[in-house]
């Protein structure tokens, strides 16, 4: 079986590597769309993780949602012609996912969507549009949770639905000990002397609004603990545009984007996490780190219901309150996303979806 795997952004590189390891009995061809092209958002992940080198780099780069999606479609179409795969495998909810998914849906190949059925209910998020559309096109939908599978069945999707668990958990289990043994970033940043908060801010809703970004900086700066913010290029540009960079740099520990191993080490050492990322919410949950989500909605409501995540939007007072609330009890934390065997289940479902479905019953 020839599998054409499409990735384009940091979370997809992380999700892809445990699945790629399980695909060793098949022929995998990796396509990097180039949606994330910055060194610390892209190539460093191929250096750190056991992901095969991309056979193709589509060189899409930055641009509007329409431009990115159109370029992925146009350039990926030729790759499908060249490779004639049996399966096109896409991850998550990016423009790369949508572009490749639409191409595959119009071809005699099977489209497989990993992390299917996830919903925030917020149609102002481009990611929500992407994931819903790809789910409607997919032939096989690999849901990370029972809730996601129920959402898909309620939507009467045409493809087959299987519950696999979350491949990001597989990834974290695979690299955590290595990250802690080899990364020096916590020492390098002088963070060993006391508790710190790890923050990430990159969503357009937060970076494209001066009021929201100013409020988030104010909220993060209001806590007594050191706040470490690996700053996404979009965030740095916005801070500079709004005249906030000097204020943020004096109140927060602004650092360049970091690779996955360094990020896992920072996350492991943090007392709390503040983020607008979907993936980081789960990574915090897996590592028993309380999360404060700088959004009004989440695609991972289970983490909120379990008491490990709080939605605060861009309200400074709510950010401060959530970052100083009592820590939850790890002993009472539920298992939500499988036991670390999601990648194996995804690959098994490529050939025998009914067998994985039977496991779920």
Wavefront OBJ file of the C-alpha trace (Angstrom):
o trace
v 0.000 0.000 0.000
v 1.372 3.406 -0.961
v 0.476 6.154 1.526
v 0.923 9.816 0.655
v 1.231 11.660 3.990
v 0.665 15.421 3.943
v 2.068 17.732 6.638
v 2.603 21.457 6.743
v 2.627 22.796 10.313
v 4.314 22.045 13.633
v 1.467 20.001 15.186
v 1.291 17.827 12.077
v 4.994 16.955 12.229
v 4.456 15.817 15.817
v 1.359 13.785 14.942
v 2.957 12.206 11.892
v 6.076 10.669 13.383
v 4.487 7.890 15.486
v 2.242 6.972 12.552
v 5.209 6.965 10.161
v 7.006 4.527 12.454
v 4.009 2.196 12.267
v 3.854 2.478 8.471
v 7.110 0.558 8.026
v 5.310 -2.332 6.296
v 3.879 0.052 3.720
v 5.372 2.560 1.310
v 5.071 6.074 2.714
v 5.788 9.204 0.682
v 5.914 12.382 2.780
v 4.746 15.690 1.337
v 5.595 18.924 3.177
v 3.398 21.743 1.917
v 5.701 24.432 3.320
v 2.856 26.124 5.217
v 5.286 26.498 8.131
v 8.666 27.298 6.630
v 10.518 29.007 9.488
v 13.513 26.937 10.664
v 12.182 26.543 14.213
v 8.642 25.803 13.047
v 9.548 23.312 10.361
v 12.914 21.766 9.506
v 14.041 21.366 13.119
v 11.231 18.858 13.612
v 12.592 16.649 10.839
v 15.992 16.796 12.523
v 14.684 15.931 15.999
v 11.967 13.391 15.242
v 12.118 10.088 13.334
v 10.108 11.458 10.416
v 11.212 10.505 6.889
v 12.629 13.372 4.882
v 9.940 14.900 2.696
v 9.969 13.569 -0.842
v 8.242 16.785 -1.890
v 8.204 20.321 -0.524
v 5.447 22.328 -2.157
v 6.896 25.649 -0.986
v 3.522 27.209 -0.246
v 4.703 29.566 2.503
v 2.594 32.291 4.075
v -0.425 33.993 2.545
v -4.150 34.339 2.939
v -6.235 31.278 3.717
v -7.537 31.264 0.155
v -4.061 31.605 -1.350
v -2.531 28.902 0.858
v -5.337 26.429 0.223
v -5.347 27.099 -3.529
v -1.578 26.672 -3.814
v -1.674 23.423 -1.842
v -4.385 22.112 -4.154
v -2.623 23.139 -7.338
v 0.795 21.798 -6.334
v -0.407 18.659 -4.550
v -2.508 17.681 -7.542
v 0.661 17.108 -9.553
v 2.159 15.002 -6.749
v -0.876 12.723 -6.782
v -0.464 12.365 -10.542
v 3.205 11.498 -10.085
v 2.842 9.048 -7.181
v -0.565 7.389 -7.832
v -1.046 6.559 -4.122
v -3.604 4.214 -2.621
v -4.150 6.493 0.378
v -3.800 10.208 1.119
v -3.320 10.706 4.865
v -3.988 14.139 6.398
v -3.847 15.427 9.961
v -5.838 17.937 11.947
v -7.268 21.187 10.656
v -4.789 23.334 8.723
v -5.079 24.820 5.241
v -2.695 22.059 4.147
v -5.180 19.485 5.424
v -8.068 21.067 3.555
v -6.173 21.607 0.305
v -4.833 18.050 0.153
v -8.178 16.648 1.276
v -10.086 18.366 -1.510
v -7.621 17.079 -4.094
v -7.885 13.514 -2.786
v -11.670 13.654 -2.603
v -11.819 14.190 -6.375
v -9.455 11.321 -7.109
v -9.818 7.514 -6.984
v -7.735 7.348 -3.786
v -8.806 6.868 -0.169
v -8.698 9.969 1.996
v -7.879 9.285 5.653
v -8.319 12.037 8.246
v -6.473 11.627 11.542
v -7.958 13.676 14.419
v -11.404 13.617 12.829
v -14.603 14.722 14.548
v -12.982 17.362 16.759
v -15.135 20.483 17.128
v -14.892 23.841 18.892
v -18.285 25.050 17.659
v -16.635 28.341 16.693
v -17.078 29.026 12.989
v -14.982 32.189 13.221
v -11.940 29.883 13.470
v -10.586 28.871 10.055
v -9.521 25.572 11.619
v -13.145 24.718 12.403
v -14.133 25.220 8.774
v -11.212 23.091 7.606
v -11.874 20.157 9.907
v -15.603 20.015 9.182
v -15.081 20.068 5.414
v -12.353 17.416 5.460
v -14.508 15.167 7.646
v -17.248 15.299 5.018
v -14.775 14.276 2.299
v -12.871 11.512 4.102
v -13.243 7.797 3.440
v -11.768 6.831 6.823
v -12.119 9.064 9.884
v -9.793 8.365 12.818
v -11.423 9.955 15.867
v -9.301 10.626 18.982
v -12.236 10.258 21.398
v -15.662 8.666 21.678
v -17.141 12.171 21.682
v -15.486 12.936 18.349
v -16.816 9.687 16.897
v -20.332 10.510 18.095
v -20.061 13.935 16.463
v -19.140 12.321 13.154
v -21.950 9.800 13.273
v -24.452 12.520 14.171
v -23.237 14.459 11.115
v -23.929 11.385 8.970
v -20.470 11.434 7.379
v -20.084 9.058 4.465
v -16.737 7.600 5.571
v -16.052 4.867 8.104
v -15.474 6.084 11.673
v -12.987 4.440 14.051
v -11.853 5.541 17.513
v -8.063 5.431 17.618
v -7.087 7.672 20.528
v -4.771 10.637 20.100
v -1.509 10.241 18.182
v -0.078 13.291 19.998
v -0.095 11.219 23.187
v 1.933 8.537 21.399
v 4.397 11.232 20.315
v 4.783 12.682 23.788
v 5.306 9.269 25.374
v 7.988 8.528 22.782
v 10.077 11.657 23.313
v 9.555 12.854 26.880
v 12.418 10.974 28.531
v 14.768 11.816 25.666
v 13.795 15.482 25.922
v 14.407 15.588 29.660
v 17.762 13.817 29.279
v 19.094 15.895 26.384
v 17.473 19.327 26.375
v 19.296 22.039 28.313
v 16.807 24.817 27.656
v 15.439 25.026 31.205
v 18.965 25.560 32.566
v 19.930 27.820 29.670
v 17.025 30.159 30.436
v 17.763 30.138 34.176
v 14.386 28.638 35.073
v 15.493 26.137 37.697
v 15.149 28.527 40.629
v 11.372 28.655 40.907
v 8.014 27.990 39.274
v 7.337 29.388 35.827
v 4.476 29.600 33.365
v 4.947 28.458 29.775
v 2.884 30.538 27.329
v 2.205 30.346 23.597
v 0.214 32.883 21.564
v -0.183 32.593 17.811
v -3.885 32.481 16.800
v -4.922 35.166 14.336
v -7.806 36.194 16.570
v -5.282 37.140 19.256
v -2.421 38.457 17.151
v -4.534 40.427 14.661
v -6.310 42.390 17.396
v -4.314 45.044 19.236
v -6.825 45.093 22.096
v -6.755 41.323 22.576
v -2.987 41.035 22.351
v -2.497 43.961 24.745
v -4.918 42.360 27.228
v -3.168 38.997 27.002
v 0.232 40.587 27.653
v -1.283 42.469 30.600
v -2.811 39.302 32.026
v 0.368 37.249 31.661
v 2.468 40.050 33.159
v 0.196 40.295 36.206
v 1.323 37.026 37.803
v 4.359 36.831 40.039
v 5.882 33.762 38.391
v 8.197 34.075 35.404
v 6.261 33.709 32.149
v 8.248 32.164 29.290
v 6.865 32.914 25.833
v 8.490 31.258 22.802
v 7.295 33.892 20.368
v 5.826 32.826 17.034
v 6.978 35.091 14.149
v 3.381 36.278 13.706
v 3.268 37.259 17.387
v 6.572 39.129 17.231
v 5.399 41.066 14.181
v 2.138 41.966 15.917
v 3.883 43.081 19.126
v 6.122 45.344 17.086
v 3.272 46.701 14.974
v 1.198 47.624 18.041
v 4.137 49.068 19.975
v 3.892 46.295 22.571
v 7.202 44.560 22.049
v 9.196 46.568 24.621
v 6.472 46.128 27.244
v 6.197 42.376 26.577
v 9.965 41.894 26.579
v 10.330 43.637 29.947
v 7.453 41.780 31.633
v 7.830 38.344 30.027
v 10.699 36.061 29.081
v 10.399 36.318 25.285
v 12.432 33.645 23.506
v 12.727 32.458 19.919
v 10.557 29.538 18.794
v 11.917 26.214 20.042
v 12.032 22.680 18.669
v 9.797 19.909 19.924
v 12.276 18.399 22.378
v 12.993 21.772 23.975
v 9.276 22.526 24.086
v 8.519 19.238 25.845
v 11.293 19.978 28.343
v 9.892 23.464 28.995
v 6.391 22.073 29.358
v 7.556 19.341 31.721
v 9.267 21.900 33.958
v 6.447 24.449 33.972
v 4.020 24.764 36.841
v 1.220 25.991 34.536
v 0.552 26.649 30.858
v -1.197 29.523 29.070
v -1.922 28.999 25.378
v -4.231 29.559 22.446
v -3.021 26.351 20.759
v -5.214 23.285 20.520
v -2.337 20.823 20.688
v -0.640 22.446 23.668
v -3.868 22.105 25.673
v -3.590 18.328 25.293
v 0.153 18.215 25.851
v -0.341 20.104 29.123
v -3.043 17.622 30.123
v -0.794 14.647 29.400
v 1.994 16.102 31.542
v -0.288 17.044 34.462
v 0.144 20.772 33.862
v -2.952 22.954 34.463
v -3.803 24.910 31.332
v -5.259 28.369 30.816
v -6.634 28.711 27.283
v -6.560 32.197 25.802
v -9.706 31.595 23.780
v -13.452 31.532 24.383
v -13.866 28.037 22.920
v -11.871 24.818 22.709
v -11.912 21.745 20.520
v -10.880 19.739 23.586
v -13.795 20.326 26.018
v -12.946 17.144 27.912
v -9.944 18.897 29.442
v -12.189 21.681 30.746
v -14.746 19.247 32.138
v -11.955 17.352 33.898
v -10.813 20.551 35.645
v -7.416 20.772 33.938
v -8.223 23.586 31.527
v -9.921 26.976 31.921
v -11.183 29.169 29.069
v -10.375 32.817 29.736
v -10.369 34.549 26.356
v -8.287 37.721 26.467
v -9.562 39.023 29.811
v -6.589 40.107 31.980
v -8.351 39.504 35.289
v -9.558 36.063 34.191
v -6.053 35.168 33.018
v -4.576 36.151 36.375
v -7.252 34.303 38.353
v -6.867 31.132 36.306
v -3.070 31.215 36.546
v -3.207 31.449 40.341
v -6.033 28.989 41.049
v -5.334 25.889 43.175
v -3.644 23.060 41.322
v -5.881 20.082 40.452
v -5.182 16.609 41.808
v -3.334 14.424 39.273
v -4.575 11.276 41.000
v -8.138 12.189 39.995
v -7.308 12.962 36.359
v -9.295 10.798 33.903
v -7.908 8.999 30.858
v -9.410 10.791 27.878
v -7.384 10.100 24.742
v -6.348 6.466 24.790
v -3.343 4.720 26.213
v -0.641 5.547 23.691
v -1.526 3.042 20.979
v -3.273 5.454 18.600
v -0.687 5.283 15.799
v -0.857 1.508 15.676
v -4.648 1.680 15.504
v -4.546 4.274 12.708
v -2.290 2.077 10.581
v -4.322 -1.034 11.329
v -7.465 0.817 10.281
v -5.944 1.590 6.872
v -6.251 -2.097 6.006
v -8.869 -3.351 8.441
v -11.143 -0.559 9.760
v -13.779 -3.050 10.832
v -11.283 -4.713 13.160
v -10.517 -1.417 14.912
v -14.252 -0.636 15.074
v -14.832 -4.019 16.691
v -12.193 -3.163 19.314
v -14.180 -0.044 20.156
v -17.426 -1.924 20.759
l 1 2 3 4 5 6 7 8 9 10 11 12 13 14 15 16 17 18 19 20 21 22 23 24 25 26 27 28 29 30 31 32 33 34 35 36 37 38 39 40 41 42 43 44 45 46 47 48 49 50 51 52 53 54 55 56 57 58 59 60 61 62 63 64 65 66 67 68 69 70 71 72 73 74 75 76 77 78 79 80 81 82 83 84 85 86 87 88 89 90 91 92 93 94 95 96 97 98 99 100 101 102 103 104 105 106 107 108 109 110 111 112 113 114 115 116 117 118 119 120 121 122 123 124 125 126 127 128 129 130 131 132 133 134 135 136 137 138 139 140 141 142 143 144 145 146 147 148 149 150 151 152 153 154 155 156 157 158 159 160 161 162 163 164 165 166 167 168 169 170 171 172 173 174 175 176 177 178 179 180 181 182 183 184 185 186 187 188 189 190 191 192 193 194 195 196 197 198 199 200 201 202 203 204 205 206 207 208 209 210 211 212 213 214 215 216 217 218 219 220 221 222 223 224 225 226 227 228 229 230 231 232 233 234 235 236 237 238 239 240 241 242 243 244 245 246 247 248 249 250 251 252 253 254 255 256 257 258 259 260 261 262 263 264 265 266 267 268 269 270 271 272 273 274 275 276 277 278 279 280 281 282 283 284 285 286 287 288 289 290 291 292 293 294 295 296 297 298 299 300 301 302 303 304 305 306 307 308 309 310 311 312 313 314 315 316 317 318 319 320 321 322 323 324 325 326 327 328 329 330 331 332 333 334 335 336 337 338 339 340 341 342 343 344 345 346 347 348 349 350 351 352 353 354 355 356 357 358 359 360 361
